[in-house]
Amino acid sequence: MAILAEHSPKRWFQAQQEKVSDLPKVATRIVYLVKRVLSASSLLSSSMPHWIFGREEILVDTQAFTIMEMLQGISIARSIYTTAKLGIADLLRDGPKSSKELAEATQAHELLLYRLLRALASFDIFAEVEEGTFAHTPLSTKLRTDVPDSMHHFVLLFGDTWFWRTWEELDYSVQTGKKAFDHCHGTSVFEYLAEHPEDGKTFDRGLTSLSQLSNKAIATSYDFSSFSTLADIGGGHGSLLMTLLQSYPTLKGILFDRPPVIEGARQHIEQSLKQRCELVAGNFFEAVPTGADAYLIKYCIHNWDDEHAIKILKTCRQAMKPMSKMLIVDGVIAPNTMNGTFNSFNKYFDLLMLVIPSGKERTASQFAELYEASGFKLERIIETGSPVSIIEGIPVEA
């Protein structure tokens, strides 16, 4: 619940026992707390009595209003980004602060910052514990920079200007079949990031933040203990590989990515794991390290169309031993009859792949086709209890 303990109804009533003569103020506070309790519990509805909320009936077209609410997604995303850029979540680390205090700390406009936080609080991102005073909720805590599974850097990536502008060209891609990013920026996403190193750093930090969400789920959903050496292809800063090396003490790892990424990864490799982790720079369209027992590639195949994805997998196939395994870690689009949380997420992530790298999320049958075209057989798909699954392939003789 979004209300802090010190502002709970019980504690508040105790504090008011000596002030019963001020009934209007007490009544106002009761109504405020009732609203917060119900809002935090997602129970605020038209069934509340007239004297608190007014009419019981809903008199607008609910389908039309639902569309209006969906269209607010753009303002919600931008609002979350703005608070992340201002560092609001870190400022609330030690407890509630007024919008005046937050505005002074961020050099923002007090009233407009208040309106921004008030709007986000309606979605349980921050809580207005008193009028003009805000505190953390479980959701807003994930915007802090110092918590496990922090979303701070992914939010900064998602709202960065170059990333955001590309979404404006979704209609261009849908109508023409051409790449939205290239149309918007005049070059491919990876060429753009190479030419804009600061945006490249935002991209790498954002993807690391996203990857961390499912690392533990991957480590516990698949038995990596049978492998002596695992090559993490396109492994970024090594977030997943570090989790696997921590979980499997006898496992050795190879982290492989583009030269600038590997250079940035060096500072992220834990000291205790450096002896079991080799860093290799290169181009996975040309060659990858040879002789590993397993080749893992997470959140990478979905960046590419089938032609390029097959080329990457063939490069891995050439480097593998006969008994090595190929492990693609990506979202799997389930049949349309299945609309769970992760399936909906993956379908919209598919649109992100469309507008940014011009890749796609795939179904199980599409992964099977990729494997077959690359010299593999799809062995099984292991769900991980997260948006990604492990698509296991084994090499077959030509």
Buried (B, 14 or more C-beta within 10 A) or exposed (E): BBBBEEBBBEEBEEEBEEEEEEEEEBEEBBEBBBBBBBBBEEEBEEEBEEEEBEEEEEEEEEEEEEEEEEEEEEEBBEBBBBBBBBBBBBBBEEEBBBBBBBBEBBEBEBEEBBEBBBBBBEBBBBBBBBEBBBBBBEBBBBBBEEBEEBBBBBBBBBBBEBBBEBBEBBEBBEEEEEBBBBBBBEBBBBEBBBEBEEBBBBBBBBBBBBBBBBBBBBBEBBEBEEBEBBBBBBBBBBBBBBBBBBBBEEBBBBBBBBEBBBEBBEEBBEEEBEEBBBBBBBEBEEEBBEEBBBBBBBBBBBBBEBEBBBBBBBBBBEBBEEEBBBBBBBBBBBEEEEEEEBBEBBBEBBBBBBBBBBBBBBEBEBBBBBBBBBBBEBEEBBEBEBBBBBBBBBBEEE
